[in-house]
Amino acid sequence: MAAQRGVTLKLATSLDGRIGTASGESRWITGEESRRTVHELRAAHDAVLIGVETAIVDDPELTVRLAGFEGAQPARVVLDSRQRLPLGSKLALTARQVPTFALTTSPPAADLAASGVTIIQTPADADGRPSPRAVLDALAEAGLARIMIEGGGRVAASFLAHGLVDQIEWFRAPILLGAAGRPAVGALPLHRLADAPSFIRVGVSPSGADLWERYERR
């Protein structure tokens, strides 16, 4: 499965666009077939990107785990303005086996760098977090051009608000979690419908019990 050059936002949600319950439980919303497709999508990208809150709460590996897969693992990228990625996290513990980057707004922390994580200091946005455009520029300099965003909602909203998401891969499970559930996309600074990020649906198909929708930026 070939990925286009640019930024892909992957969403795995309930029918009402939630990625977890009010208590934070999120595994597994979507089914096995959808999760397998996500691993195929990871394999088609140069890097998988998440926010540090997702790294702390979920402690993901962000690797391609497919039977018979022998290709290069995508780099793992964490947006971590204050370098809070735990040294005991799966990402830090395996940083010498799979390239792992922390994009931060502060000078590199010696202990995190010693774990094998590559720390890149970037300019901050208005909220003091790594600027999405600066993040993509830094990753491009590192040879990482095809980026897949996997969470969380605030990271998704930031890249969408800056017009930097080129395609969306949306896996929607046939459950409802309600307004108290964790949203897939955080707050967007919108005052008019005309300002909303706009996409064209280019594909929709069953994925086991789920629905897989594909969108491209309008």
ROFI-492049 format. One line per 5 residues: number of its first residue (from 0); their letters; for each residue x, y, z of C-alpha. Coordinates in Angstrom, 3 decimals. Last residue first. Layout:
N
NUM) A) X Y Z | ...
END
This chain:
218
217) RREYR) -10.045 19.773 -0.743 | -7.754 17.676 1.458 | -8.139 13.980 0.813 | -10.410 11.572 2.658 | -10.577 7.835 3.230
212) EWLDA) -13.302 6.046 5.206 | -12.929 2.582 6.719 | -16.127 1.263 8.371 | -15.911 -1.272 11.173 | -17.350 -4.785 11.616
207) GSPSV) -14.563 -6.224 9.470 | -13.225 -3.244 7.559 | -16.098 -2.271 5.281 | -15.306 0.238 2.532 | -15.272 3.975 1.865
202) GVRIF) -13.113 5.903 -0.549 | -12.268 9.341 -1.896 | -14.154 11.531 0.555 | -13.233 15.149 -0.128 | -11.922 17.260 2.729
197) SPADA) -12.493 20.695 4.254 | -10.868 22.271 7.301 | -13.517 24.618 8.759 | -13.194 28.326 7.973 | -16.390 28.473 5.880
192) LRHLP) -18.313 27.102 8.854 | -17.503 30.341 10.652 | -16.005 31.146 14.064 | -13.450 28.338 14.225 | -10.457 28.058 16.546
187) LAGVA) -10.431 24.233 16.576 | -10.757 22.307 19.827 | -9.498 18.738 19.887 | -10.016 16.068 17.259 | -10.643 12.422 18.157
182) PRGAA) -12.789 13.501 21.100 | -12.481 11.718 24.480 | -15.881 10.451 25.608 | -18.174 12.619 27.730 | -20.254 13.556 24.673
177) GLLIP) -21.313 10.001 23.956 | -19.456 6.725 23.460 | -21.381 5.149 20.561 | -20.373 1.869 18.927 | -20.134 0.593 15.337
172) ARFWE) -16.392 1.307 14.947 | -15.149 4.010 12.577 | -11.725 3.739 10.979 | -10.732 7.065 9.408 | -7.693 7.447 7.157
167) IQDVL) -7.398 11.191 6.585 | -5.339 12.873 3.878 | -3.268 16.018 3.336 | -3.219 17.370 6.887 | -1.162 20.586 7.103
162) GHALF) -3.887 23.228 6.998 | -2.601 24.894 10.194 | -5.857 24.170 12.041 | -5.683 20.542 10.919 | -2.152 20.126 12.295
157) SAAVR) -3.174 21.602 15.653 | -6.474 19.722 15.837 | -4.766 16.361 15.317 | -2.183 17.155 17.995 | -4.944 18.135 20.446
152) GGGEI) -6.910 14.974 19.716 | -4.076 12.558 20.266 | -2.871 10.890 18.284 | -1.853 8.725 15.319 | -0.362 11.239 12.889
147) MIRAL) 1.218 9.581 9.857 | 4.189 11.347 8.257 | 5.633 10.820 4.786 | 8.670 13.100 4.400 | 11.156 11.828 6.999
142) GAEAL) 14.676 12.466 5.702 | 15.924 14.209 8.861 | 15.586 17.572 7.115 | 11.971 16.610 6.349 | 11.456 15.933 10.061
137) ADLVA) 12.696 19.402 10.962 | 10.470 21.063 8.344 | 7.458 19.032 9.493 | 8.039 20.055 13.113 | 8.553 23.702 12.156
132) RPSPR) 5.193 23.677 10.411 | 3.504 22.052 13.408 | 5.057 24.554 15.866 | 6.261 22.678 18.939 | 4.121 23.710 21.918
127) GDADA) 4.182 27.066 23.705 | 0.525 27.812 22.972 | 1.288 30.453 20.310 | 3.586 27.993 18.523 | 7.075 27.120 19.703
122) PTQII) 10.221 27.006 17.597 | 11.948 23.605 17.353 | 14.461 21.688 19.460 | 15.211 18.225 18.093 | 15.939 15.358 20.466
117) TVGSA) 17.013 12.007 19.049 | 16.078 9.336 21.601 | 18.930 6.926 22.321 | 18.457 6.634 26.083 | 21.296 9.117 26.592
112) ALDAA) 19.224 11.796 24.859 | 16.475 11.335 27.441 | 18.979 11.598 30.299 | 20.736 14.651 28.847 | 17.608 16.734 28.277
107) PPSTT) 17.829 18.618 24.987 | 17.178 22.394 25.172 | 13.476 23.347 25.238 | 10.777 23.622 22.566 | 10.669 19.893 21.894
102) LAFTP) 10.389 17.353 19.112 | 11.323 13.952 20.522 | 12.534 11.484 17.905 | 12.778 7.690 17.902 | 14.629 5.564 15.362
97) VQRAT) 13.883 1.885 16.135 | 16.459 -0.359 17.867 | 18.288 2.300 19.900 | 14.992 3.958 20.828 | 13.590 0.697 22.203
92) LALKS) 13.515 1.673 25.885 | 12.519 5.246 25.053 | 9.488 4.238 22.983 | 8.439 1.452 25.329 | 8.369 3.927 28.195
87) GLPLR) 10.810 3.562 31.102 | 12.637 6.824 30.324 | 9.258 8.529 30.487 | 8.577 11.083 27.706 | 8.225 14.365 29.634
82) QRSDL) 10.537 16.354 27.373 | 8.930 19.741 28.087 | 7.615 20.412 24.552 | 7.115 16.738 23.743 | 5.763 16.092 20.265
77) VVRAP) 6.746 12.430 19.926 | 8.028 10.931 16.667 | 8.535 7.204 16.012 | 10.531 6.319 12.891 | 8.931 3.822 10.549
72) QAGEF) 10.275 0.261 10.762 | 12.269 -0.897 7.767 | 10.847 -3.798 5.824 | 10.773 -7.464 6.792 | 7.090 -8.027 7.562
67) GALRV) 6.324 -11.760 7.567 | 3.391 -11.505 9.944 | 2.648 -7.838 10.574 | 3.697 -5.796 13.591 | 4.735 -2.394 12.275
62) TLEPD) 5.909 -0.344 15.236 | 4.200 2.425 17.201 | 5.280 0.852 20.521 | 2.557 2.532 22.571 | 2.694 3.653 26.226
57) DVIAT) -1.052 4.516 26.175 | -1.177 7.290 28.795 | 2.400 8.605 28.570 | 2.851 8.388 24.797 | -0.656 9.729 24.190
52) EVGIL) 0.127 12.694 26.448 | 3.450 13.150 24.627 | 1.726 13.787 21.321 | 1.960 11.306 18.459 | 3.749 10.936 15.126
47) VADHA) 4.440 7.842 13.002 | 7.310 8.167 10.558 | 8.445 7.281 7.047 | 5.048 5.989 5.958 | 3.918 2.895 4.031
42) ARLEH) 4.686 0.492 6.898 | 2.471 2.556 9.181 | -0.386 2.160 6.724 | 0.031 -1.621 6.757 | -0.034 -1.544 10.573
37) VTRRS) -3.236 0.499 10.390 | -4.712 -2.129 8.070 | -4.060 -4.804 10.706 | -5.817 -2.673 13.324 | -8.836 -2.336 11.049
32) EEGTI) -9.021 -6.096 10.576 | -8.682 -6.735 14.319 | -11.548 -4.509 15.357 | -11.862 -0.861 16.337 | -12.351 0.545 19.826
27) WRSEG) -9.698 -1.633 21.459 | -8.310 -0.366 23.644 | -9.511 3.185 24.431 | -10.265 3.509 28.135 | -9.744 7.159 29.142
22) SATGI) -12.273 7.375 31.967 | -14.674 9.394 29.767 | -14.402 6.637 27.171 | -11.955 6.682 24.300 | -11.302 7.780 20.730
17) RGDLS) -14.660 9.483 20.164 | -15.972 10.485 16.732 | -19.671 9.712 17.167 | -19.497 6.373 15.353 | -16.643 5.354 17.655
12) TALKL) -13.116 6.185 16.639 | -9.865 5.113 15.030 | -8.404 8.161 13.290 | -5.248 8.281 11.180 | -4.156 11.705 9.959
7) TVGRQ) -1.841 11.494 6.952 | 0.748 14.177 6.237 | 2.651 14.478 2.974 | 3.954 12.238 0.203 | 1.276 9.761 -0.753
2) AAM) 1.352 6.336 0.836 | 1.749 3.158 -1.177 | 0.000 0.000 0.000
END
